[in-house]
Amino acid sequence: MSKNIADIIIVGAGLSGLMTAWRCLDEHPELTVMVIEASDKIAGDHTWSFNYSDILPHLQDWIKPFIAYQWDSYEVKFPKRERKLDITYCTGNSETLRNCVKPHIESGRLQVKLNSRVIDVQSDHVILSNEQKLTAKCVLDARGFNSNDNVFLGYQKFVGHVIKTKTPHGLERPIIMDATVEQLGGYRFVYCLPFSDTEMLVEDTYYTDGPELKSQEVDARIKDYIRDNLKLTDYDVTRRETGVLPITLAVDETYGTDVSGEKTEPARLGMTGGYYHAVTGYSLPEAVKSANVVCDMIEKNKPDFAAAVLHEMAYHRVDHYHEENFLRLLNRMLFRAAKPAERYKVLQRFYGLSQDLIERFYRNRLTKGDKLRILIGKPPVPVTKALQNLSEKAFIAREREKRDST
Ligand SMILES: Cc1cc2nc3c(=O)[nH]c(=O)nc-3n(C[C@H](O)[C@H](O)[C@H](O)COP(=O)(O)OP(=O)(O)OC[C@H]3O[C@@H](n4cnc5c(N)ncnc54)[C@H](O)[C@@H]3O)c2cc1C
């Protein structure tokens, strides 16, 4: 039997892989971890935003070093509603994430293997593209999103420009959704994050049925928005990002609750495990939650924690599938029941609900009463269309029929 290279191998040094490494190494001074990354750096080149209240209360202090920017409120704008919400909003980035794991790299307990593509991932070993085999007590797969025939998606796609203005831009707090813009192909809104008096991210976002992104056209619309809505003309674009995030409409139950691979398959973290908020496609809070599950399992089962981690993470995935039932239903209403040009009305209505409910929605901790409150009242979608999309099973059967006939 080959010697373990570390206690844990994590494949993929992105958000979820590094969050888990950071959490486990912070809590377990005897632990060693290796992250294997296909690209030439860890943590990529990203920003990740989240509501502070999305983070489990006992981890809110721990996450602080990751936070690069924090605001104590934000705004939303719709044709018939403008609102300020007193919800703390945070953004971390690749640099802060790298800083969080840096002490562990320097101590030698976190080994980083860059420019190394893994081609096979098993629960106790990986094979690299140069055929090298590396073994560990436990392997975690954090390779990012991959699509799957059992998961039915809509998309959130966006282009963002970070701009640097010559004089203060005057935006005090984030605008999380400005949906007063022209609605094109689905639900469209602009997202503005003022990093400082003279630096801001302006992102044009589309919730649409397909993943295609005509990014040059979007670039031009961002320019128009900056000129017409933010009234800014004197600025440089210092960074540009694009993204296409999965928005889950339905998951086949047999797949969502399958734990048959728990003994042989690696535990999954992040987007590859389906750990993202079904409506927003955002995965940071789930990455923190999974990191904590792995960390707790190590604590309870030291030194032979591998089987417990695999078992717990298999069931964590099933819990996540069940917890997202209602969010997937909302997505089916948004994408299949509402007419594309009127999808914004679903969100306009939602943002009229109580702030506590809105926070619970993003935390995915809605109560039965919250769910009723979201669904009752004058529906912004046609009732017959809404009823057709209630059943996830029937939806999947229809979608599969459509796929088979094309
Ligand atoms: C532009 C953009 C903005 C986003 N903004 C937010 C946000 O504000 N808030 C939020 O919560 N979410 C956001 N998301 C969504 C989500 O949180 C991110 O995509 C997040 O980075 C996903 O984390 P992950 O660990 O699953 O995957 P990633 O962070 O993508 O990490 C996967 C890593 O695995 C590596 N890898 C892949 N295959 C292999 C292989 N075979 N061998 C070795 N390494 C491999 C990749 O190079 C990568 O470094 C955003 C996504 C994008 C694209």
The ligand as an SDF file (V2000), in Angstrom:
LIG
                    3D

 53 58  0  0  0  0  0  0  0  0999 V2000
  -17.9840   35.2270  -11.8480 C   0  0  0  0  0  0  0  0  0  0  0  0
  -18.6490   34.5070  -10.6940 C   0  0  0  0  0  0  0  0  0  0  0  0
  -19.0870   35.2360   -9.6110 C   0  0  0  0  0  0  0  0  0  0  0  0
  -19.7080   34.5800   -8.5280 C   0  0  0  0  0  0  0  0  0  0  0  0
  -20.1020   35.3170   -7.4710 N   0  0  0  0  0  0  0  0  0  0  0  0
  -20.5900   34.6730   -6.3910 C   0  0  0  0  0  0  0  0  0  0  0  0
  -20.9230   35.4120   -5.2240 C   0  0  0  0  0  0  0  0  0  0  0  0
  -20.8280   36.6520   -5.2130 O   0  0  0  0  0  0  0  0  0  0  0  0
  -21.3670   34.7470   -4.1180 N   0  0  0  0  0  0  0  0  0  0  0  0
  -21.4750   33.3820   -4.1090 C   0  0  0  0  0  0  0  0  0  0  0  0
  -21.8210   32.7970   -3.0690 O   0  0  0  0  0  0  0  0  0  0  0  0
  -21.2350   32.6790   -5.2260 N   0  0  0  0  0  0  0  0  0  0  0  0
  -20.7780   33.2700   -6.3510 C   0  0  0  0  0  0  0  0  0  0  0  0
  -20.4840   32.5500   -7.4520 N   0  0  0  0  0  0  0  0  0  0  0  0
  -20.8870   31.1320   -7.5010 C   0  0  0  0  0  0  0  0  0  0  0  0
  -19.9530   30.1730   -6.7620 C   0  0  0  0  0  0  0  0  0  0  0  0
  -19.8580   30.5260   -5.4090 O   0  0  0  0  0  0  0  0  0  0  0  0
  -18.5550   30.1640   -7.3290 C   0  0  0  0  0  0  0  0  0  0  0  0
  -18.6290   29.6320   -8.6230 O   0  0  0  0  0  0  0  0  0  0  0  0
  -17.5800   29.3380   -6.4680 C   0  0  0  0  0  0  0  0  0  0  0  0
  -16.2870   29.6780   -6.8310 O   0  0  0  0  0  0  0  0  0  0  0  0
  -17.8160   27.8430   -6.5790 C   0  0  0  0  0  0  0  0  0  0  0  0
  -16.9610   27.2000   -5.6830 O   0  0  0  0  0  0  0  0  0  0  0  0
  -16.4050   25.7400   -5.9710 P   0  0  0  0  0  0  0  0  0  0  0  0
  -15.3920   25.4710   -4.9500 O   0  0  0  0  0  0  0  0  0  0  0  0
  -17.5120   24.7940   -6.1490 O   0  0  0  0  0  0  0  0  0  0  0  0
  -15.7120   25.8470   -7.4120 O   0  0  0  0  0  0  0  0  0  0  0  0
  -14.5050   26.7830   -7.8700 P   0  0  0  0  0  0  0  0  0  0  0  0
  -14.3190   27.9200   -6.9560 O   0  0  0  0  0  0  0  0  0  0  0  0
  -14.7460   27.0430   -9.3130 O   0  0  0  0  0  0  0  0  0  0  0  0
  -13.2410   25.8440   -7.7090 O   0  0  0  0  0  0  0  0  0  0  0  0
  -13.0120   24.6960   -8.4820 C   0  0  0  0  0  0  0  0  0  0  0  0
  -11.5000   24.5440   -8.6270 C   0  0  0  0  0  0  0  0  0  0  0  0
  -11.2190   23.2320   -9.0920 O   0  0  0  0  0  0  0  0  0  0  0  0
  -10.1990   23.3170  -10.0700 C   0  0  0  0  0  0  0  0  0  0  0  0
  -10.3120   22.1090  -10.9120 N   0  0  0  0  0  0  0  0  0  0  0  0
  -11.3210   21.7890  -11.7570 C   0  0  0  0  0  0  0  0  0  0  0  0
  -11.1040   20.5810  -12.3260 N   0  0  0  0  0  0  0  0  0  0  0  0
   -9.9360   20.1310  -11.8050 C   0  0  0  0  0  0  0  0  0  0  0  0
   -9.1830   18.9530  -11.9930 C   0  0  0  0  0  0  0  0  0  0  0  0
   -9.5790   17.9760  -12.8220 N   0  0  0  0  0  0  0  0  0  0  0  0
   -8.0250   18.7940  -11.3060 N   0  0  0  0  0  0  0  0  0  0  0  0
   -7.5940   19.7600  -10.4490 C   0  0  0  0  0  0  0  0  0  0  0  0
   -8.2810   20.9180  -10.2260 N   0  0  0  0  0  0  0  0  0  0  0  0
   -9.4160   21.0890  -10.9030 C   0  0  0  0  0  0  0  0  0  0  0  0
  -10.4960   24.6120  -10.8090 C   0  0  0  0  0  0  0  0  0  0  0  0
   -9.3730   25.0950  -11.5070 O   0  0  0  0  0  0  0  0  0  0  0  0
  -10.9250   25.5120   -9.6420 C   0  0  0  0  0  0  0  0  0  0  0  0
   -9.8290   26.2030   -9.0800 O   0  0  0  0  0  0  0  0  0  0  0  0
  -19.8870   33.1730   -8.5490 C   0  0  0  0  0  0  0  0  0  0  0  0
  -19.4650   32.4600   -9.6710 C   0  0  0  0  0  0  0  0  0  0  0  0
  -18.8550   33.1120  -10.7310 C   0  0  0  0  0  0  0  0  0  0  0  0
  -18.4190   32.2860  -11.9200 C   0  0  0  0  0  0  0  0  0  0  0  0
  1  2  1  0
  2  3  1  0
  2 52  2  0
  3  4  2  0
  4  5  1  0
  4 50  1  0
  5  6  2  0
  6  7  1  0
  6 13  1  0
  7  8  2  0
  7  9  1  0
  9 10  1  0
 10 11  2  0
 10 12  1  0
 12 13  2  0
 13 14  1  0
 14 15  1  0
 14 50  1  0
 15 16  1  0
 16 17  1  0
 16 18  1  0
 18 19  1  0
 18 20  1  0
 20 21  1  0
 20 22  1  0
 22 23  1  0
 23 24  1  0
 24 25  2  0
 24 26  1  0
 24 27  1  0
 27 28  1  0
 28 29  2  0
 28 30  1  0
 28 31  1  0
 31 32  1  0
 32 33  1  0
 33 34  1  0
 33 48  1  0
 34 35  1  0
 35 36  1  0
 35 46  1  0
 36 37  1  0
 36 45  1  0
 37 38  2  0
 38 39  1  0
 39 40  1  0
 39 45  2  0
 40 41  1  0
 40 42  2  0
 42 43  1  0
 43 44  2  0
 44 45  1  0
 46 47  1  0
 46 48  1  0
 48 49  1  0
 50 51  2  0
 51 52  1  0
 52 53  1  0
M  END
$$$$
